[in-house]
Structure formats: C-alpha cells, structure tokens
Amino acid sequence: MFFSFKHSPHIGAPTWGDFFNIELLITKQLLKMNVEMKEINGIPDYYISKYGDVYTTKYSLRYNLNCDMHILKPRIHPSGYLYVGLFLDTDTGKKRVWKRVHRLVAEHFIGEIPPKMVINHKDFNKHNNEVTNLEIVTSSQNRLHYLRNKKK
C-alpha cells in the first residue's frame, strides 16, 4: 500500500495531521475487510480483534473527536508483553484499567481462562498476539514448552 504525504510548507516534512489521517485510513480499510472484533467484556466502547489490535469508539478531545473506530497504541510492559489502558466511566469519574493484550485475545476468542492457567505464545514472540499463536496452558506446560523449544 502506498501513502503520499502533503508536505508542510514550513518544514518540508509530514505533519501530525498527516499521520492521524493515515491511521484513520488504515482503520477504515480494516473495517471494510471485515476483521472479526468483539466488544471487551465489562468495558463499553472498546473492542479487540483476533489479530491483537484494540480499538475504541470512545470520545476523546485529543484523539477521537468524531467517535470513529480508533486503534489504540499498546505499551510494552517491562516483562515484554503488550498492554493497553482502557477507561471506565464510574460514578466518581473516569478510571483507567490496564489490560494485557494477549489475555484479552485469549478471553474473547479462545474462551474463559481458568484460575492458575496462563497464556502461552507458541512462537515465543510476546508481541504476536494473534489468536492462532495463543493457547491456554498450565504454568508447568508453559515452562515445558519453553525448555523443549528454546534456542540452543
């Protein structure tokens, strides 16, 4: 896919508005491709795709004035996993809830995660949160998977 930028007359470089427009274009193209998404349980206006992308239609003065479908940029936890901050409207105001992306994908596309079970990344890439790369296992199974497949 090719994107062209309109250069700023002052700097000669793309503006922040150009980058926002590209993200909006990509989001609209994903929606046209019928990417399977599910609403995140208990947190309205937030959605998770089977590819590990988190979307919102929540109004934001800074990022989402029109309440369009907007992709959230995940952060990287010190453990290496991706996580996102989701806002809940409560009686006392807004409350931010931090969720790990791989757990959201597993909960919504694989099934409920029983107590004392963990999510295994089959390819060892903690940033690859596609549903086909995740499985629910015990902690000992997760460790065994690592030991059998680790690079020598």
KAJOGI-V384889 format. One record per run of one state. SS is the DSSP state (alpha for helix, beta for strand, coil for the rest). FROM is the first residue (numbers start at 1). TO is the last residue. Records with the same first field share a line. If there is no record, write none. Layout:
SS: FROM-TO / FROM-TO
//
This chain:
coil: 1-15 / 33-36 / 40-45 / 50-53 / 57-59 / 61-63 / 65-69 / 72-74 / 77-81 / 91-92 / 111-116 / 122-130 / 150-152
alpha: 16-32 / 101-110 / 131-133 / 139-149
beta: 37-39 / 46-49 / 54-56 / 60-60 / 64-64 / 70-71 / 75-76 / 82-90 / 93-100 / 117-121 / 134-138
//
